[in-house]
Amino acid sequence: MTLHVVTGASRGLGAAMVRQLLREGHEVAAAARGPAPEGLDEASSARLHWTSLDLGDPEAARRWVVQAVAARPHADGAVLVLNAGMLEPVLPVASLDAASLDAHMRLNLLSPMLVTAGFLQATASSGTPRRILAVSSGAARRGIPHWSAYCAAKAGLDGFVRALNAESGPDGSVRAVSLAPGVIDTAMQAVIRGIEAPQRERFLRLHADGQLATPEDAAAALLGYLRRNGFGSHETDDIRIAIGRPDQE
Ligand SMILES: NC(=O)c1ccc[n+]([C@@H]2O[C@H](COP(=O)([O-])OP(=O)(O)OC[C@H]3O[C@@H](n4cnc5c(N)ncnc54)[C@H](OP(=O)(O)O)[C@@H]3O)[C@@H](O)[C@H]2O)c1
């Protein structure tokens, strides 16, 4: 049994991944502040272990993952998907304030780091293979005006994954990838379209032209990526590039 742990699964990409994992028969531990995704059948509901939690509290997030993993069998492997995230503050750098930056960094960077710490700690003694997928963004790798908090946090996640892989060594028992998922039709995109900022036009156009992936298609692509034999060979990656690349490369 491979246990899957997913953060930020009440809606959007995370909810779509959880739905798909449950349909495939997996055990899933997941959290967000809101309720679990709706419309699950009885068998799926029984395999979903949901916790309503503010992941912006990194220590609470770490305690959650330790308990969630320790309580469930994961003899065949354990997978962590670091998906929860937020966009705001969307502001020029000169207008940034400490409170909004603190909330952003807690959710988008500190919490994924401590959730990973808890996940590694809780799975260490089982000797099981572990895969960690951090949901990054193209914004980690190029500057977007007024998105400095998001760019910095996602770039931080990329750096964290590199350091984790360097620390884990070549035996392959822990592999991590920070993966940009493409542009997806979720609440976060609605937030982007709703805020007056320099890149807004581009995202309005992508939406109007039907260029956004559905959460379901994006979830299927990311879960397919997680199962690649060569998972970890590109520690920072972009699903739009990876999709055309044969496995193992
Ligand atoms: N959509 C895109 O085009 C796009 C592009 C690149 C990267 N991404 C990344 O993809 C990931 C998923 O984004 P999405 O588009 O699916 O966004 P979304 O629809 O806004 O979903 C975000 C998820 O994170 C959870 N979350 C937010 N704040 C939280 C908190 N304080 N504590 C616990 N959970 C929290 C939300 O649940 P609650 O509100 O119920 O807590 C929700 O389940 C994010 O990391 C995002 O940066 C998205």
PDBQT file of the ligand as one rigid body, heavy atoms in Angstrom, charges set to zero:
ROOT
HETATM    1  N1  LIG A 301      -3.665  27.604 -10.919  1.00  0.00    +0.000 N 
HETATM    2  C1  LIG A 301      -2.533  27.837 -11.585  1.00  0.00    +0.000 C 
HETATM    3  O1  LIG A 301      -2.537  28.299 -12.733  1.00  0.00    +0.000 OA
HETATM    4  C2  LIG A 301      -1.205  27.531 -10.933  1.00  0.00    +0.000 A 
HETATM    5  C3  LIG A 301      -0.048  27.765 -11.679  1.00  0.00    +0.000 A 
HETATM    6  C4  LIG A 301       1.187  27.491 -11.106  1.00  0.00    +0.000 A 
HETATM    7  C5  LIG A 301       1.241  26.970  -9.824  1.00  0.00    +0.000 A 
HETATM    8  N2  LIG A 301       0.089  26.741  -9.124  1.00  0.00    +0.000 N 
HETATM    9  C6  LIG A 301       0.216  26.176  -7.772  1.00  0.00    +0.000 C 
HETATM   10  O2  LIG A 301      -0.648  25.065  -7.660  1.00  0.00    +0.000 OA
HETATM   11  C7  LIG A 301      -1.013  24.865  -6.292  1.00  0.00    +0.000 C 
HETATM   12  C8  LIG A 301      -2.513  24.695  -6.193  1.00  0.00    +0.000 C 
HETATM   13  O3  LIG A 301      -3.115  25.920  -6.592  1.00  0.00    +0.000 OA
HETATM   14  P1  LIG A 301      -4.607  26.037  -7.159  1.00  0.00    +0.000 P 
HETATM   15  O4  LIG A 301      -4.494  26.736  -8.452  1.00  0.00    +0.000 OA
HETATM   16  O5  LIG A 301      -5.312  24.719  -7.079  1.00  0.00    +0.000 OA
HETATM   17  O6  LIG A 301      -5.183  27.083  -6.096  1.00  0.00    +0.000 OA
HETATM   18  P2  LIG A 301      -6.556  27.137  -5.272  1.00  0.00    +0.000 P 
HETATM   19  O7  LIG A 301      -7.683  26.685  -6.104  1.00  0.00    +0.000 OA
HETATM   20  O8  LIG A 301      -6.568  28.507  -4.685  1.00  0.00    +0.000 OA
HETATM   21  O9  LIG A 301      -6.342  26.041  -4.123  1.00  0.00    +0.000 OA
HETATM   22  C9  LIG A 301      -5.409  26.273  -3.099  1.00  0.00    +0.000 C 
HETATM   23  C10 LIG A 301      -5.531  25.164  -2.074  1.00  0.00    +0.000 C 
HETATM   24  O10 LIG A 301      -4.627  25.489  -1.006  1.00  0.00    +0.000 OA
HETATM   25  C11 LIG A 301      -5.367  25.507   0.208  1.00  0.00    +0.000 C 
HETATM   26  N3  LIG A 301      -4.875  26.524   1.128  1.00  0.00    +0.000 N 
HETATM   27  C12 LIG A 301      -4.710  27.846   0.903  1.00  0.00    +0.000 A 
HETATM   28  N4  LIG A 301      -4.347  28.458   2.042  1.00  0.00    +0.000 NA
HETATM   29  C13 LIG A 301      -4.290  27.490   3.009  1.00  0.00    +0.000 A 
HETATM   30  C14 LIG A 301      -3.986  27.487   4.394  1.00  0.00    +0.000 A 
HETATM   31  N5  LIG A 301      -3.655  28.616   5.057  1.00  0.00    +0.000 N 
HETATM   32  N6  LIG A 301      -4.045  26.321   5.073  1.00  0.00    +0.000 NA
HETATM   33  C15 LIG A 301      -4.395  25.173   4.436  1.00  0.00    +0.000 A 
HETATM   34  N7  LIG A 301      -4.668  25.101   3.121  1.00  0.00    +0.000 NA
HETATM   35  C16 LIG A 301      -4.624  26.258   2.424  1.00  0.00    +0.000 A 
HETATM   36  C17 LIG A 301      -6.806  25.856  -0.188  1.00  0.00    +0.000 C 
HETATM   37  O11 LIG A 301      -7.723  25.347   0.785  1.00  0.00    +0.000 OA
HETATM   38  P3  LIG A 301      -8.464  26.234   1.900  1.00  0.00    +0.000 P 
HETATM   39  O12 LIG A 301      -8.692  27.596   1.345  1.00  0.00    +0.000 OA
HETATM   40  O13 LIG A 301      -9.711  25.428   2.151  1.00  0.00    +0.000 OA
HETATM   41  O14 LIG A 301      -7.546  26.245   3.076  1.00  0.00    +0.000 OA
HETATM   42  C18 LIG A 301      -6.928  25.070  -1.493  1.00  0.00    +0.000 C 
HETATM   43  O15 LIG A 301      -7.289  23.745  -1.221  1.00  0.00    +0.000 OA
HETATM   44  C19 LIG A 301      -0.458  26.086  -5.543  1.00  0.00    +0.000 C 
HETATM   45  O16 LIG A 301       0.754  25.738  -4.909  1.00  0.00    +0.000 OA
HETATM   46  C20 LIG A 301      -0.197  27.096  -6.649  1.00  0.00    +0.000 C 
HETATM   47  O17 LIG A 301       0.817  28.016  -6.292  1.00  0.00    +0.000 OA
HETATM   48  C21 LIG A 301      -1.132  27.021  -9.634  1.00  0.00    +0.000 A 
ENDROOT
TORSDOF 0
